[in-house]
C-alpha cells in the first residue's frame, strides 16, 4: 500500500470480483464478458503476466474493476492441472496492479482454488458473517484454513469481522450479533442491516453510498470503511490516507 500527500490525490482502488456469480460485476457491466476479457483470463492453460485488458475503469472516480463471469466456474476443475495453479492471482497483481494503492477481492462463499489464490496474494482478510448459528460455527473452519495458508503467506492476517443482513426484529439474530462482538472484540467492525434501500440500489446497479447516501446502510458502510482505514494506518505506519478528511 502507498500513500501520497499531494493536493487532490486519491488512492486508486482495484476491485476484483472472484465469484462466478458476478454479483459485484453486475453493478458495473450489464453484458456477459468473454473469458479473455474478464477474470478467467488469468486461470487459462499457461500463466499470463501482463493482462491489462481485464482491468476496467468505472464511473466512480479512482475505482477500477476486474469483472467476473459465469465462465469462471468452468475453469475451477481445470486449474489444478495447470502450471502454477495457486499463484495465478499473485502473478497478476505483481505485474498489473502497481498503480493501485488498495486492492479489494470479493471472494465466493467457498474454500476453492480461487479463494486459495486470493489468500496467497493478500495481506488482510475481512470476514462477513450473517448472525446465524451456521456462520458463527462455520467461521472456525475459515480460521483453520487461513492458519494453514499462513505457512505459504506469512503476512496474511484477519483484519476484522462484519455482521451482514442484520435484522434487529429477530431476537436470535441480536443474540448472535452480541456473541460475535464478544468473540472477536476489537476486530468486530460493526454490522450492516438488511434494508429495502440496499435492494433498490442493487436493481439500479449503484452502490448504496451513491444511490441513497443518507440511508442507514450507507452510513453503516461508511463507518466500517473508516474503521478499516484507521486499522490499516496503524498497521502500516501511515499518518493519513489521501481523502481521510472527507466524510
N, C-alpha and C positions, 0 to 999 in steps of 0.2 A: 504494500500500500504506500502511496506517496501523498505528499501534502504540498500545497502551494499557497503563498500569501499574496499573490498578485491580485490587484484590484479587479473584481469582476470574475475571477476564476471560479469554476465549479468542478468538483470531482466528476469525471466521466465514469458512468456505470455501465457495465455489461451484464445483461440478464440472460441466462441460459436456461431454456426450457428443456429439461431432460426427461420429460414424461411423454410417452407416446400418445396420451390422451390430448396433449397440446392445449390444455386449458389456458395457460398463460399466453401462448401464441395467438389464440383467437382474439385477444384484446387488440392485437396489432396487425394481424393478417387474416383476411376473410377467405382467401383461397388456400387450397392444399398445395404446398410447395413440393417440388420433386426432391428425391433424396439427395441429389448432388448439390442442392441449394438450401439445405437445412441440416440439422444436427447429424442425421445418419451418415453424412459425408465423411465424418472423422472415424467411423467404425467400419469402413469398407475393407477390402482384401488387404491392402498394404497401408501402413501408417502414412498420413499426409501431414507434412509440417505446415505448409502455408495453405490456408483455406479461408481467405478473406471474403469470398463470395457468400459465406453463410452468416456474416455479420451485417445486420440491417439497422439503419438509423430509424428512430421513431419520431412522432410528432412532439414527444416530451423532450425538452432540451437536455442534452448530455446523457440521454438514455439510449442505448443500442440493445438489440436482442439477437440471440441465436435461436431461431424458431425450431420447434419440433414438428413432427408429422407422424401419422399412423404407420409410416414405413419404418420407423424406428423399432417397432415391435418385431418386424421381420428379421432384423439384424441380431436380435438377442441370442437365438440359438446358434448363430454362426460365429460370433465374435471370439469365443474361447478357442476356436481352432485357428485363429489368425495370429500374425506376428504382433507381439506386444499388446495383448488383449486388455491388460489392466492399466496401460499407460497412455491410452489414446487422448483422454481429456487433458492430462498434464502436457503432453506434446503440443496439443492445440493451443492451450493457454500460453505456454512458454514462447510460442512463435507467432501468436496473433493478437495477444491481449495487452501488449506493453503500454498502449496509450490509455488504458483504463485504470483508475485508482481503486475501484471496487468491482469485484465480480460476484454476482449472486447466482447460484444454481438452484433451480427448482427441481427437487427430486420426486420420483414416483413413490407411492406408499408401498415399497417393496425393497428387499435387500438383494438386488440383482446385479448383473455385471456393470450396468450403467452407474448405479449407486457406488459400487466398488471403485470405478474410475473416478467418480466425483470426489469421494473421500480421500483418495490418494493425492488429488490435486488441490485440496482445500486446506485452509488454516483453521477455520472455525465451522461449527455446526450450530444451527438454530433449530430446535425441535418443536414442531407444532403438536399439540395434544388436544383431543376432544375430552371434555370432562366426563369420561365413561370408565367403567371397570376395565374394558379391553385395552384402552390406551394406557391407563395407569399401570396395569400389569405388564403390558407389552413393551413398555419403554425399557425394561430390564434387558430384553433381547437386543435392543438397539445399543444399549450401553456395552454389552458383551461384544457386539460386532465392532463397535468403534474402538474398544480396547485392543482387539486383535489387529485392527487397521493401524494402530499406533506402532506396531512392530515394523511397518513399512513407511509410515508418515509420522515421525515423532512430533511434528508441530501441531498435529490435529487435536483440537480441543472443543468441548461443548461450550458455546458462549452463553446459551440460555434456553429457556423454555417458554412457549406462548400457548395459552389456552385458547382454542378457537371454537366457533359455533356455540358460544356460551348462551344459555337461556336461563335467566335468573328465576323464572317462574317454576322451574323444575327443581324441587328440593334436592334430589340426589346429585344433580349437577353442581349445586352450590357446595355440597359436601366434598365432591371430588376436587373442585377448584381449591378448597381450603387444604385438602390433603396434598395436592400438587404444590401449592405455595409453601407449605410446611416442609415438604420433602426436599425441594430444590433451593429454598432460602433465597440468597442474593441473586441466584441465577433465574429466578422466576421473574419474567419480564412484564407480565401483565396478561390481560385477556381481551379477546375480540368477540363481541356479542353478535349473534345471528340477527340480521336486520333486513327489512324489506329494501332499504336503500342499497344494500350490497347486491341483491339480486337484480335490482333495476340498473345499477351501474354495469353489471355483467352483460345484460341484454343490450346496453348501449355501447359495449366494448370500451369502457372508460374506467380508469382507476377511481376508487371511491373518493380519493382526495381531490379529484378534478370534477367528478360528477356532482358530489354534494359535500363540499369541504366542511360545512358546519355540522354534518351528521355525527352522531355518536361514534360510529365505526371509523370515520375518517380521523376523529380526534384520538381514538384508541390506537390506531396505526401510527399516528404522528408521535404519540408519547412513547410507544415501543421503539420506534426508529431513533428517537432522541436517546433513549437508554442504550441502545446498541452502539451508537456513535460515541457516547461517553465511555462505554466499556472499551471500545477499540482505541480511543485516545489514551486511556490509562495504560493499556497493554503495549501500545506501540510507541508511547512516549511523545505523542503529538499534542501540541498545545491546543490546536483547534483545527477542525476541518473547514475548508472554504465554504461559506454559506451557513455556518453554525448559528449566526446571529439572527437568521431569518426564521420565522415560525413555519 
